[in-house]
Amino acid sequence: MFWLFIFGSIFGWVLEGVFSLIVHGVFINHSALVIGPFNICYGICACSLTFLLYKFKDKGYIKLFFISFIIGSILEYIMSWGMELVMGFSAWDYSDNFLNINGRVCLLMSFFWGILGIAWIKILYPHVEKLINKTIEKTGKNLIIVIIVFLIFDMILTISAVVRAREKENGLEPRNAYERLLDKTFNKDYLYNMYNNNWS
């Protein structure tokens, strides 16, 4: 499940980047963390969709679509709410979209979740499972520990960057070298690109 989470996080980052290139003509870094291509929402969804859809993998496409439609919508709503609770904002807002619920989910994105669920469990997951099994055989548990430590560091750094960017926007000068480093690297412009202009 850990490697599935990592794969989903990176795959989601790539998917969002390609989508932004097609729709907006520019690459947008949709990582949830300031270092690395990790879209945690997709990592959580990869694990959840696999766990909940695997027993239906041999069912028809229509049934899989509606199950994915519902699961994806619920997960997206919970993650939007959770992100707002922890960080004070949500990285997406569907308030202007048709049939949305509190701007957290909408009919169009729920439709995409239905399609994504089918593509994931029918096409992508069997190959990903083989890749993960090979990775586990070669790396064991040591690499997992290293990545977990890095992700914890990355999460702390991300929260620090958001807090510092808000302080700077309110006119508070940096108090130490660490805050000056945040101002130069993971500043407001960097966060705007990551969080689709919804971070503040």
C-alpha positions as CSV (number, residue, x, y, z in Angstrom):
1,M,0.0,0.0,0.0
2,F,2.9,2.3,0.7
3,W,4.4,1.9,-2.8
4,L,0.9,2.2,-4.2
5,F,0.5,5.6,-2.4
6,I,3.8,6.8,-3.8
7,F,3.0,5.7,-7.3
8,G,-0.5,7.3,-7.1
9,S,1.0,10.6,-5.8
10,I,3.5,10.8,-8.7
11,F,1.0,9.6,-11.3
12,G,-1.5,12.2,-10.1
13,W,1.1,14.9,-10.3
14,V,1.9,13.9,-13.9
15,L,-1.8,13.7,-14.8
16,E,-2.6,17.2,-13.4
17,G,0.5,18.6,-15.2
18,V,-0.5,17.2,-18.6
19,F,-4.1,18.4,-18.0
20,S,-2.9,22.0,-17.3
21,L,-0.7,21.9,-20.4
22,I,-3.6,20.9,-22.6
23,V,-6.2,23.2,-21.0
24,H,-4.1,26.3,-20.1
25,G,-1.0,25.8,-22.3
26,V,1.3,26.0,-19.3
27,F,2.7,23.4,-16.9
28,I,1.4,23.9,-13.4
29,N,3.1,22.2,-10.5
30,H,0.2,20.5,-8.7
31,S,2.3,18.9,-6.0
32,A,0.9,19.0,-2.5
33,L,4.4,19.2,-1.0
34,V,7.0,21.9,-1.8
35,I,9.7,19.3,-2.7
36,G,9.1,16.5,-5.1
37,P,6.3,15.5,-7.4
38,F,3.9,14.3,-4.8
39,N,0.2,14.9,-5.2
40,I,-0.9,13.3,-1.9
41,C,-4.6,13.4,-2.9
42,Y,-4.0,11.0,-5.8
43,G,-1.9,8.8,-3.6
44,I,-4.8,8.4,-1.1
45,C,-7.2,7.8,-4.0
46,A,-5.0,5.2,-5.6
47,C,-5.0,3.2,-2.3
48,S,-8.7,3.7,-1.7
49,L,-9.8,2.9,-5.2
50,T,-7.7,-0.2,-5.2
51,F,-8.9,-1.4,-1.9
52,L,-12.6,-0.7,-2.7
53,L,-12.7,-1.6,-6.4
54,Y,-10.4,-4.7,-6.5
55,K,-13.2,-7.1,-5.7
56,F,-15.2,-5.6,-8.6
57,K,-12.4,-5.7,-11.1
58,D,-14.1,-8.4,-13.2
59,K,-17.5,-6.6,-13.1
60,G,-18.9,-4.6,-16.0
61,Y,-17.8,-1.1,-16.9
62,I,-21.0,0.6,-16.0
63,K,-21.0,-0.8,-12.4
64,L,-17.3,0.1,-12.0
65,F,-18.0,3.6,-13.3
66,F,-20.8,4.3,-10.8
67,I,-18.8,2.9,-7.9
68,S,-15.8,5.0,-8.8
69,F,-18.0,8.0,-9.4
70,I,-19.3,7.7,-5.8
71,I,-16.0,6.8,-4.1
72,G,-14.0,9.5,-5.9
73,S,-16.6,12.2,-5.1
74,I,-16.6,11.2,-1.4
75,L,-12.8,11.1,-1.2
76,E,-12.5,14.5,-3.0
77,Y,-15.0,16.1,-0.6
78,I,-13.3,14.7,2.5
79,M,-9.8,15.8,1.2
80,S,-10.9,19.3,0.4
81,W,-12.5,19.6,3.8
82,G,-9.5,18.1,5.5
83,M,-7.0,20.4,3.7
84,E,-9.1,23.4,4.6
85,L,-9.2,22.3,8.2
86,V,-5.4,21.7,8.5
87,M,-4.0,24.4,6.2
88,G,-6.8,26.9,6.1
89,F,-7.6,26.5,2.4
90,S,-8.5,24.0,-0.3
91,A,-6.4,23.7,-3.5
92,W,-9.5,23.5,-5.7
93,D,-12.8,25.3,-5.8
94,Y,-15.7,24.1,-8.1
95,S,-18.2,26.8,-7.0
96,D,-18.6,28.0,-10.5
97,N,-19.2,24.5,-11.9
98,F,-22.5,22.9,-12.6
99,L,-24.0,20.8,-9.8
100,N,-21.3,21.3,-7.3
101,I,-21.5,20.6,-3.5
102,N,-20.0,23.5,-1.5
103,G,-17.4,24.0,-4.2
104,R,-15.6,20.8,-3.1
105,V,-17.0,18.4,-5.7
106,C,-18.9,18.8,-8.9
107,L,-20.6,16.6,-11.5
108,L,-17.8,17.0,-14.1
109,M,-15.0,15.9,-11.8
110,S,-17.2,13.1,-10.4
111,F,-17.6,11.9,-14.0
112,F,-13.8,12.0,-14.4
113,W,-13.5,9.9,-11.2
114,G,-15.8,7.3,-12.7
115,I,-13.6,7.1,-15.9
116,L,-10.4,7.1,-13.8
117,G,-11.6,4.3,-11.6
118,I,-12.2,2.1,-14.7
119,A,-8.9,2.9,-16.3
120,W,-7.1,2.3,-13.0
121,I,-8.5,-1.1,-11.9
122,K,-8.9,-2.5,-15.4
123,I,-5.8,-1.3,-17.2
124,L,-3.2,0.4,-15.0
125,Y,-3.3,-1.5,-11.7
126,P,-2.2,-4.9,-13.0
127,H,1.0,-3.4,-14.4
128,V,1.5,-1.3,-11.3
129,E,1.2,-4.3,-9.0
130,K,3.9,-6.2,-10.9
131,L,6.2,-3.1,-10.8
132,I,5.6,-2.7,-7.0
133,N,6.3,-6.4,-6.4
134,K,9.7,-6.1,-8.2
135,T,10.5,-2.9,-6.3
136,I,9.8,-4.6,-3.0
137,E,12.0,-7.5,-3.9
138,K,14.9,-5.2,-4.8
139,T,14.7,-2.5,-2.1
140,G,13.2,-4.2,0.9
141,K,12.1,-2.0,3.8
142,N,15.1,0.4,4.1
143,L,14.1,2.6,1.2
144,I,10.5,2.8,2.6
145,I,11.9,4.2,5.9
146,V,14.0,6.7,4.0
147,I,11.0,7.9,2.0
148,I,8.8,8.1,5.0
149,V,11.3,10.3,6.9
150,F,11.7,12.5,3.8
151,L,7.9,12.9,3.4
152,I,7.5,13.9,7.0
153,F,10.2,16.5,6.6
154,D,8.5,17.7,3.3
155,M,5.2,18.0,5.1
156,I,6.6,20.1,7.9
157,L,8.5,22.2,5.4
158,T,5.3,22.7,3.4
159,I,3.2,23.8,6.4
160,S,6.1,26.2,7.4
161,A,6.2,27.7,3.9
162,V,2.4,28.3,4.0
163,V,2.5,29.9,7.4
164,R,5.6,32.1,6.4
165,A,4.0,33.2,3.1
166,R,0.9,34.4,5.0
167,E,3.1,36.3,7.5
168,K,5.1,38.0,4.8
169,E,1.8,39.0,3.0
170,N,0.8,40.6,6.3
171,G,4.0,42.6,6.4
172,L,5.9,40.5,9.0
173,E,9.7,40.5,8.2
174,P,11.7,37.3,8.5
175,R,13.0,36.6,12.0
176,N,15.8,34.2,11.2
177,A,17.8,32.5,8.4
178,Y,15.2,29.8,7.9
179,E,12.4,32.3,7.2
180,R,14.6,34.2,4.8
181,L,15.2,30.9,3.0
182,L,11.5,30.3,2.8
183,D,11.0,33.8,1.4
184,K,13.5,33.1,-1.4
185,T,12.4,29.6,-2.3
186,F,9.0,28.4,-1.3
187,N,7.3,31.8,-1.3
188,K,3.9,33.1,-2.3
189,D,4.5,32.8,-6.0
190,Y,5.7,29.2,-5.6
191,L,2.7,28.3,-3.5
192,Y,0.3,30.0,-5.9
193,N,1.5,27.8,-8.7
194,M,1.2,24.6,-6.5
195,Y,-2.2,25.3,-5.1
196,N,-3.9,26.7,-8.2
197,N,-4.1,30.2,-6.7
198,N,-6.3,29.0,-3.8
199,W,-3.7,28.7,-1.0
200,S,-4.4,32.0,0.8
